[in-house]
């Protein structure tokens, strides 16, 4: 086999070069990935042995799958965004099983209705609002003088950005696990 046979039609990267890149990526931060996986496994003990009801269909389930994978890989911004989306879809879809919701219900409205119907408690609402406050400056531009700007947070606290993001992602996952372990979503036999 010559070099020409090894090339993909639209890429000059050879398969062996790609394998080397993937192995190096797997090796980099391997202890961190193992640590994050253990943290996730410990959090997930709250889900229970009989499983969890993922209302909201594939969107909710995929958000959960991708949030876990993103956290393990160290993709903290993705973890925060996915966990907030998971919470929004999970709660709104559960509410819709019993009542008609506006076609584009806001997350704030979803929280209010979820609290009123007893799906979540006040402490859950507080944490879900905090999760929303963590996600918003990642999704929407905030100037450097805005206290929620990631660089501003780093400058104000003296902590590295990665430390902020890791903590935010860990918090986001803990909120998601707590939601999924609520009686409305927990499968008990």
Secondary structure, 3 states (H helix, E strand, C coil): CCHHHHCECCECCCHHHHHHHHHHHHHCCHHHHHHHHHHHHHHHHHHCCCCECCCCHHHHHHHHHHHHHHHHHCCHHHHHHHHHHHHHHHHHHHHHCCCCCCCCCCHHHHHHHHHHCCCCCHHHHHHHHHHHHHHHHHHCCCCCCCCCCHHHHHHHHCCCHHHHHHHHHHHHHHHHHHHHCCCCCECCC
